[in-house]
Amino acid sequence: MKLLVVAAMLMLGDGLPAKSPAAVGMSATRLAKVDHVVSRGIKAGGFPGASVVVGRKGFAVWEKGFGRLGWTSSSAYVVPDRTIYDIASLTKVVGTTTAIMLLQEEGRIRLDDKVARFIPEFSEGEKARVTIEMLLTHRSGLPAGRDIWRIARTPAEARTAVIGSALKYKPGTRYEYSDLGADLLGFVAEAVAGEPLDAFLRRRVFEPLGMKDTDFRPSRALRDRIAPTELTPPRGYPVRGEVHDENAFALGGVAGHAGLFSTATDLSVFAQMMLNGGEYGGVRVLKPETVKLFTTRTAGSRALGWDTCQGDGSCGQYLSERAFGHTGFTGTSLWIDPDREMFVILLTNRVHAAKARRPAKVIADVRADVADAATLAVMDFGEVASMPRAFRADRAVGWNTPARPVRSSKARTARKPAAKKPVRKASASKGRG
């Protein structure tokens, strides 16, 4: 497969101003490893294209598009300031958590407020004890999720089903990452703001920051710029420009846990606003103390809404402990490191007809590699670590190798040597991950 890469770094239009890596204390040679690992992910069939922005000290230093929106040669090339991705669970932080931050700093919500204060229906039994903070740290007792889309015929019915979900654990006793909890936070924000979540965020965050391509339910006029996702979803037709997540779709396309679409360039503005303590380009969205409160680790690895870096997973091994970020199921990630004054954004549509056997493993490794390559390119912060001989994407462990069944020693002994088979050329047909 011929890999198509938009090789030249783009000068930003409506996003951050651009500077060379050297101008902000970074190595261009080391940053080039970002290209290497992303290209490896595309070549392995993990995703058809990707959009990357690495920013430092207020500037975009590595903004690139890789591959295409889809697998066909007629698909458009990925361009960071034009290609719009379904950012999935990044909605939880860029959207829902930001809404809660705004309302909390205005004194309209307190972290120890009971959810039932704003959603009276959510008050049965132990639910009456669930607080806003518990939802933000995924310690409410709610399960990870449920198939709301199977039982709800309208957004109103989906909302009722979310609110009626039974707790799995006693509130505050253990962590379980929950889409349902994020949906409840969205309902709370709407109740307090007195307007739909999408309208509130558009008015208070996206429009003031100039994030012109960030919104829920994008216009059909933007369809050609939007990366497609699922080909055969339960709703019965290929998805492009509609939220990939079935529960978010059942909720009408606007949900606390998913539904937001954006470009890497738009998200770079949001990331810089967070690095600046809530302000960008003369526009103050949040107070510095609010940003610090919500991005400081408070329960395990979790901050309020945000996750923090533990030296593994999607943030790689080298970002600081104060780094905060999140990932999205469609193949997205955003990590912000206030110590190094940098951020790393990766957007893909790995759920779109992936050719790799295990696209989830591909994107997991590529996310971590991109974060590592970007962080290792910083040359003016503490001791500079050596570049690894090989990145995860070079090893590609488990990407396309089928798992070997475990056999007993008796079975292995009894098995006769297999006759040699003629070597066959690899099939050109697509496989689903």
Legacy VTK file of the C-alpha trace (Angstrom):
# vtk DataFile Version 3.0
C-alpha trace
ASCII
DATASET POLYDATA
POINTS 433 float
0.000 0.000 0.000
1.363 3.359 -0.983
1.380 5.586 2.077
0.162 9.096 1.482
1.602 11.683 3.843
1.150 15.406 3.858
4.832 15.878 4.612
5.204 19.615 4.984
4.185 21.212 8.242
1.289 23.563 7.701
1.222 27.176 8.744
-1.757 27.626 10.996
-4.742 29.621 9.857
-7.246 29.928 12.642
-5.235 27.732 15.009
-2.045 28.446 16.902
0.806 30.403 15.335
3.563 28.128 14.067
7.240 28.016 15.001
10.074 25.652 14.193
10.856 22.992 16.795
14.274 24.555 17.486
12.648 27.904 18.305
10.815 26.310 21.252
13.580 23.996 22.460
12.633 20.863 20.536
14.486 18.591 18.116
13.007 18.291 14.631
14.937 15.054 14.106
13.345 13.488 17.160
9.904 14.835 16.287
10.195 13.114 12.917
9.667 9.852 14.813
6.032 10.948 15.117
5.761 10.592 11.339
7.434 7.204 11.504
5.118 5.652 14.086
1.914 7.095 12.601
2.923 5.846 9.158
3.600 2.407 10.641
0.085 2.365 12.070
-1.448 3.217 8.697
0.693 0.712 6.812
-0.315 -2.015 9.284
-3.978 -1.277 8.579
-4.835 0.195 11.952
-6.433 3.344 10.531
-6.600 4.967 7.072
-5.303 8.356 8.159
-4.415 10.549 11.100
-4.092 14.143 12.159
-1.375 15.241 14.595
-0.553 18.507 16.318
2.294 18.901 18.799
2.440 22.285 20.485
4.891 23.922 22.858
5.233 27.313 24.532
2.211 28.697 22.726
3.100 27.526 19.215
2.277 24.621 16.930
5.576 22.969 16.077
4.450 19.784 14.314
1.087 19.892 12.553
0.573 17.199 9.958
-1.978 15.099 8.170
-1.245 11.478 7.263
-3.025 9.230 4.790
-6.652 9.653 3.806
-10.082 9.880 5.387
-10.906 6.385 4.120
-9.125 3.429 2.548
-10.015 4.156 -1.076
-7.839 6.159 -3.442
-10.751 8.561 -3.984
-10.812 9.541 -0.315
-9.522 12.999 0.508
-6.166 13.496 2.182
-6.174 14.262 5.898
-5.457 17.938 6.614
-5.246 19.002 10.279
-7.206 22.237 9.949
-9.870 20.770 7.651
-10.397 17.104 8.466
-13.100 16.689 11.088
-13.070 13.636 13.339
-15.623 12.133 15.695
-13.567 12.600 18.865
-15.663 10.155 20.935
-14.800 10.274 24.658
-12.703 13.407 24.285
-16.222 14.861 24.487
-16.092 14.081 28.202
-13.280 16.578 28.817
-13.381 19.085 25.951
-17.145 19.335 26.295
-18.855 18.047 29.414
-16.123 18.633 31.994
-15.525 22.122 30.621
-19.228 22.913 31.058
-19.090 21.724 34.669
-15.920 23.773 35.246
-17.665 26.926 34.055
-20.708 26.356 36.242
-18.624 25.409 39.259
-16.473 28.531 39.136
-19.615 30.653 38.849
-20.918 29.077 42.063
-23.899 27.470 40.352
-22.583 23.966 41.055
-20.510 22.642 43.951
-18.506 19.449 43.698
-20.203 18.024 46.782
-23.693 18.759 45.468
-25.899 15.717 45.129
-26.868 14.914 41.552
-30.468 14.597 42.720
-30.508 18.341 43.425
-30.469 18.952 39.671
-32.041 15.704 38.466
-34.778 14.822 41.009
-35.506 11.530 39.252
-32.021 10.363 40.200
-32.777 9.983 43.899
-33.880 6.418 44.436
-32.041 4.586 47.193
-28.257 4.939 47.126
-28.465 7.251 44.109
-29.423 10.045 46.492
-25.821 9.952 47.788
-24.105 10.388 44.431
-22.302 13.722 44.074
-20.980 15.719 41.138
-17.433 14.880 42.199
-18.199 11.156 42.200
-19.399 11.414 38.606
-16.287 13.350 37.601
-13.950 10.760 39.144
-15.981 7.740 37.982
-16.707 6.677 41.555
-20.491 7.050 41.499
-21.233 3.325 41.573
-22.713 3.386 38.078
-21.692 0.642 35.643
-19.528 1.391 32.611
-22.599 1.534 30.406
-25.638 -0.277 29.084
-27.211 -0.721 25.666
-29.571 2.236 25.856
-29.922 2.185 22.080
-31.632 -1.216 22.242
-34.515 0.005 24.388
-34.940 3.709 23.582
-36.865 4.892 20.551
-36.498 8.626 21.217
-33.904 10.860 22.897
-36.369 11.406 25.743
-36.635 7.653 26.313
-32.832 7.357 26.180
-32.489 10.077 28.813
-35.009 8.300 31.048
-33.094 5.052 30.648
-29.776 6.698 31.617
-31.293 8.267 34.722
-33.002 4.991 35.632
-29.805 2.943 35.433
-29.161 0.925 38.587
-25.977 1.387 40.582
-23.477 -1.454 40.460
-21.608 -0.439 43.636
-22.174 1.775 46.618
-21.317 5.394 45.758
-17.731 6.380 46.451
-16.470 2.862 47.150
-14.661 2.027 43.910
-13.662 3.276 40.468
-15.450 2.244 37.285
-15.129 4.347 34.154
-18.714 5.161 33.217
-20.297 6.678 30.129
-23.547 6.866 32.079
-21.927 9.113 34.670
-20.733 11.482 31.953
-24.244 11.582 30.505
-25.617 12.566 33.905
-23.045 15.364 34.103
-24.330 16.578 30.750
-27.903 16.552 32.078
-26.774 18.477 35.160
-25.032 21.105 33.016
-28.165 21.541 30.920
-30.387 21.859 33.989
-28.170 24.495 35.583
-27.362 26.435 32.399
-30.951 26.370 31.241
-30.008 25.429 27.691
-28.860 22.355 25.740
-25.274 21.213 26.298
-24.242 21.885 22.699
-25.635 25.421 22.711
-23.992 26.223 26.057
-20.575 24.999 24.921
-20.834 26.719 21.563
-21.687 30.035 23.217
-19.255 29.887 26.126
-16.269 27.959 24.731
-16.066 27.074 21.054
-17.178 30.336 19.438
-15.160 32.627 21.763
-12.020 30.543 21.063
-12.611 30.498 17.314
-13.046 26.711 17.246
-15.163 26.946 14.119
-15.198 23.219 13.302
-15.991 21.936 16.799
-19.592 21.020 17.544
-22.120 18.265 18.018
-24.222 17.160 15.035
-22.150 18.776 12.276
-23.900 20.198 9.252
-24.384 17.918 6.258
-22.497 20.555 4.266
-19.348 19.443 6.123
-19.770 15.752 5.312
-16.941 15.583 2.757
-14.504 16.878 5.385
-15.592 14.390 8.065
-13.720 11.113 8.521
-16.125 8.157 8.267
-16.432 5.666 11.102
-18.480 2.459 11.263
-19.459 0.716 8.015
-21.992 -1.725 9.460
-23.388 -0.294 12.717
-26.632 -1.443 14.350
-28.437 1.564 12.868
-28.082 -0.111 9.480
-26.013 2.207 7.296
-22.416 3.493 7.103
-21.753 6.317 9.544
-20.208 9.589 8.455
-21.041 12.881 10.126
-23.194 11.201 12.774
-21.837 10.195 16.151
-20.331 6.705 16.069
-21.429 5.755 19.581
-24.880 4.139 19.493
-25.976 5.412 22.912
-24.976 8.977 22.037
-26.923 8.574 18.789
-29.942 7.370 20.756
-29.665 10.501 22.920
-30.018 12.624 19.798
-26.333 13.070 18.977
-25.615 15.320 21.953
-24.414 13.415 25.001
-22.106 13.919 27.926
-19.955 10.939 26.990
-19.654 11.305 23.197
-20.881 13.211 20.176
-18.405 16.032 19.694
-16.653 16.486 16.336
-13.510 18.562 15.878
-10.262 19.093 13.993
-6.790 18.710 15.438
-6.229 22.427 14.811
-9.304 23.416 16.815
-8.273 21.122 19.650
-4.817 22.714 19.678
-6.466 26.020 20.585
-8.394 24.335 23.389
-5.223 22.632 24.659
-3.316 25.919 24.665
-6.175 27.589 26.526
-5.836 24.947 29.235
-2.043 25.380 29.334
-2.545 29.129 29.684
-4.712 28.646 32.747
-8.023 29.141 30.965
-7.199 31.971 28.539
-6.234 32.172 24.875
-5.890 35.077 22.478
-7.240 37.574 24.965
-10.331 35.453 25.630
-10.686 34.121 29.168
-12.819 30.986 29.297
-11.851 29.707 32.759
-10.017 30.954 35.823
-6.518 29.556 36.480
-7.614 28.118 39.820
-10.455 26.243 38.113
-8.081 24.679 35.598
-5.710 23.656 38.393
-8.532 22.200 40.508
-9.957 20.048 37.729
-6.641 18.804 36.321
-4.974 17.819 39.603
-4.984 14.115 40.454
-7.604 13.478 43.125
-8.747 9.832 43.061
-6.282 7.205 41.874
-5.020 8.437 38.519
-8.128 10.481 37.912
-8.466 14.223 38.174
-11.932 15.803 37.897
-13.164 14.584 34.524
-9.604 14.317 33.228
-7.176 11.418 33.500
-3.534 11.948 34.478
-0.349 10.337 33.244
1.078 7.392 35.194
4.016 6.741 32.894
2.249 4.181 30.747
-0.815 3.827 28.548
-1.776 6.442 25.973
0.439 9.151 27.504
3.594 7.083 27.030
6.463 6.904 29.510
7.912 10.393 29.601
5.201 12.990 30.224
5.199 14.424 33.738
2.905 13.305 36.556
1.075 16.611 36.211
0.170 15.828 32.602
-3.559 15.414 32.037
-5.500 14.086 29.102
-8.006 11.619 27.724
-8.630 9.212 24.855
-11.568 8.417 22.598
-12.790 5.038 21.342
-12.705 6.106 17.687
-8.911 6.449 17.939
-8.331 9.877 19.436
-6.151 11.231 22.228
-5.205 14.546 23.819
-2.415 14.986 26.382
-1.355 18.260 27.980
1.812 18.633 30.069
1.997 21.902 32.028
5.535 21.154 33.254
6.891 21.008 29.695
4.410 23.617 28.386
3.360 21.220 25.652
0.484 19.201 24.297
0.103 16.239 21.936
-3.016 15.616 19.835
-3.682 12.510 17.734
-6.931 11.996 15.838
-7.754 8.880 13.806
-10.805 6.896 12.726
-9.468 3.460 13.645
-13.076 2.136 13.804
-13.419 2.600 10.030
-12.998 -0.824 8.393
-9.594 -1.395 9.928
-7.450 -3.893 8.037
-5.318 -4.837 11.020
-6.370 -7.873 13.019
-6.262 -5.871 16.240
-6.752 -2.172 15.509
-7.217 -1.462 19.220
-3.681 -2.704 19.834
-2.343 -0.652 16.930
-3.870 2.604 18.147
-2.819 1.928 21.742
0.818 1.596 20.695
0.739 4.505 18.260
-0.831 6.819 20.844
1.902 6.017 23.344
4.642 6.299 20.714
3.442 9.699 19.510
3.420 10.984 23.088
6.894 9.530 23.700
8.399 10.882 20.487
7.025 14.355 21.180
8.199 14.371 24.787
11.661 13.027 23.951
12.015 15.854 21.424
12.036 18.419 24.244
15.685 19.358 24.689
15.540 22.109 27.331
13.720 20.402 30.200
15.756 18.424 32.712
17.884 15.486 31.649
17.312 14.531 28.022
16.635 10.811 27.713
18.083 8.694 24.909
15.792 7.771 22.044
14.744 4.102 22.140
16.250 1.761 19.576
12.770 0.731 18.580
9.327 2.127 19.280
6.243 0.035 19.977
5.209 0.591 16.370
8.475 -0.975 15.217
7.866 -4.093 17.288
4.156 -4.192 16.379
3.518 -6.845 19.016
0.088 -8.400 18.526
-0.954 -6.078 15.721
-1.513 -8.673 13.034
-0.282 -11.946 14.463
-3.142 -14.326 15.294
-3.199 -15.575 18.849
-1.895 -19.144 19.232
-4.232 -21.516 21.050
-2.821 -22.980 24.250
-2.451 -26.776 24.052
-1.625 -29.225 26.771
1.820 -30.859 26.830
0.150 -34.215 26.071
-1.507 -32.794 22.966
1.750 -31.205 21.818
3.573 -34.530 22.206
0.951 -36.469 20.296
0.748 -33.980 17.442
2.442 -35.177 14.269
4.594 -32.820 12.212
2.483 -31.064 9.619
3.285 -31.389 5.959
4.787 -28.310 4.394
2.284 -26.189 2.492
3.093 -24.112 -0.560
3.598 -20.425 0.186
0.584 -18.335 -0.816
0.438 -14.671 -1.585
-1.462 -12.551 0.908
-5.080 -11.913 0.030
-5.995 -8.377 -1.003
-9.378 -8.554 0.687
-10.160 -6.389 3.698
-10.431 -7.833 7.162
-12.400 -6.459 10.107
-10.538 -5.802 13.335
LINES 1 434
433 0 1 2 3 4 5 6 7 8 9 10 11 12 13 14 15 16 17 18 19 20 21 22 23 24 25 26 27 28 29 30 31 32 33 34 35 36 37 38 39 40 41 42 43 44 45 46 47 48 49 50 51 52 53 54 55 56 57 58 59 60 61 62 63 64 65 66 67 68 69 70 71 72 73 74 75 76 77 78 79 80 81 82 83 84 85 86 87 88 89 90 91 92 93 94 95 96 97 98 99 100 101 102 103 104 105 106 107 108 109 110 111 112 113 114 115 116 117 118 119 120 121 122 123 124 125 126 127 128 129 130 131 132 133 134 135 136 137 138 139 140 141 142 143 144 145 146 147 148 149 150 151 152 153 154 155 156 157 158 159 160 161 162 163 164 165 166 167 168 169 170 171 172 173 174 175 176 177 178 179 180 181 182 183 184 185 186 187 188 189 190 191 192 193 194 195 196 197 198 199 200 201 202 203 204 205 206 207 208 209 210 211 212 213 214 215 216 217 218 219 220 221 222 223 224 225 226 227 228 229 230 231 232 233 234 235 236 237 238 239 240 241 242 243 244 245 246 247 248 249 250 251 252 253 254 255 256 257 258 259 260 261 262 263 264 265 266 267 268 269 270 271 272 273 274 275 276 277 278 279 280 281 282 283 284 285 286 287 288 289 290 291 292 293 294 295 296 297 298 299 300 301 302 303 304 305 306 307 308 309 310 311 312 313 314 315 316 317 318 319 320 321 322 323 324 325 326 327 328 329 330 331 332 333 334 335 336 337 338 339 340 341 342 343 344 345 346 347 348 349 350 351 352 353 354 355 356 357 358 359 360 361 362 363 364 365 366 367 368 369 370 371 372 373 374 375 376 377 378 379 380 381 382 383 384 385 386 387 388 389 390 391 392 393 394 395 396 397 398 399 400 401 402 403 404 405 406 407 408 409 410 411 412 413 414 415 416 417 418 419 420 421 422 423 424 425 426 427 428 429 430 431 432
